């Protein structure tokens, strides 16, 4: 099964591919984006390429990976959203990020909700997790708006981190 394109009211999410690496790298190295995504480190283009390659492999093996996010009315990449299988957490993890010019418009929530709908309705996953730095108030709001609930907090690599989770039943019933 090839990874699907996901359309929402305002967005088109397409599976990340090699052709997206340059735009993703530019997004991921934007200071405001990398602050919480990469703990303020600037990643090399090769790191972005490797992440896109791993995403393609994950789509092939697990049915999920990273999608690039574009407005339905325009072609430029404005962000990413997807799921990855993290090392230390048993559930797939929801990831997302947008270019700063698109912040505050509900687009991250819209993309996150679309990916969770795919995760629970199409893939029939039992649970999805997410993490955010405690200082990332905007990300915290997005996770709450898509229905995720705090499971716990802990310090990870010197940063206060908030862990979220949502089960399929809770997502599908909105509870």
N, C-alpha and C positions, 0 to 999 in steps of 0.2 A: 504494500500500500504506500503510495507516495504521499508526502506530507501535504495537508490541505492548505489552501488559502482561506483565511477567515475574514469575512466582511462584517463590519458593524455599521451603525448609522453613519458614522463619520470617518471610519478607518478601514484600511485594507492591510491585513497582516499576511506576509508571504514568508515562507521558510527562508532563513538566511542562507546565502550561497556565496561562493567565491567572488562573484561580481559585487557583493555588498561590503567587502572587507575594507576598502578605502573609506567609504562613508561611515561605517561602524567605528573604525579606528579614529576618525576625526571626532565623532560623537564621544567615544570613550575617553578621549584625551582632552576634551573640553574641561577647563578647571572646575566649573560648578558641577559637572557630571561625575568626574573622577573623584571628587571630594569624598563621597560616600561609596561609590562603586569600587574604586580601586584604592581606597584609603589614601587618596591624594597622590598616588604614584602615577607617573606617565608610563603607559605600556608601549612596547615596541610594536610595529606593524606585524611582526611575526607572531606575536601573542594573539592579536586579533584574528589573524588567519588561522591559527591553531584552534581557537575557540569556535570559529565558524565550521572548521573541519569536524571537530568533536560534536557539534550540534548536528551536522549532517549524519554522522555515524549514529547518534542517539535517535534521530528520527527513524533511521533504518532498523535499529534494534528494538527501540521502546515505543516508537510512535510519537515522541515529543522531542522538542529542542527549542531553539530560538527562532522567533519570527522577527522580521524587520517591520516597522510600523510606518505607514505612509497615510496621509490624508487621502480619502477616496477621490477628492477633486484635484489633487496635485500629486506629482510623482516623487519629489524629493523625500529621502529617508528622514523621518523626524524622531525615530526612537527604535526601541526593541522591546520585546516582551516574550516570555516563554517559560519553559520548565527545564530544569536540569536535575540530574541525579547526583546529589552531593555525597561526599565521602562519609560524613559523620551523622547524617540524619537519614532515617529509613524511608521517608516520604520524598517524592519529587518536590523541588523547591521552585516557587514562583519568583521570577526575576523580571525587572522592567526598568526602563529609563527613557527619558525624553530630552530633547534639546531644550535648553532653558526658555527659549522664546515660546514654547508650547506648554509651559508649566501653568497650573492654576486654571485650566480649562476643562478638567475632568477627563482628559484623554488617557492618562495612565490608568484611571479607574475603568474606563471603557475597554481598554486593551486587556487589563488584568481580568476583568469579568469574562471577556470573550475566551481567553485562554483557559480559565477555570471551567467554563461551560464545556469546552472541548475536552478537558481533562476528565470531567465527571460524566458527561453524557456520551461522548464518543469512546474514550479510552476506558471508561468505567473504573477509574482509579478510586481507591477508598479514601485517601487523604492527600492533601497538599500542604506543604509547609512554606514558610517564608521567614526571613530575618531582616532586620534593619538596625542600623545604629540608633541608639536611644536619642541622639541629637537630631536625627533626620525626621522632623515632625511631619513634613509633607508625605513622606513614604509611609509613616505610621497611619496617617489619615487614609491613604489609598488602601492599605491593607484592611482597615476597619470597614471602609465603604464596600469592599468586595465581599464582606462577610466573615473575614478571618478574625480569630480571637487569640489574645495573648495566651501562650502556654507557659512561658517562663522568661526570666531575664537572667543573663549571666555576663561575666566579663570575658571577652574573647580577644586575645592578642592586645590587651590593654584597653579595649573599647567596650563600653556598656552596650550590650546587644539585646534586642527584644526578639523573641522567637514567637512566631504565629503558627496556627494550624487551622484547617477547616476540613471537615469530613464531607463526603459526598451527600449524605442525607441532609445535613445542615444547609449546605449550599442549595440543593434542589428544593428544599422547603422554605428557604429564606429565614431559618431560625438560628 
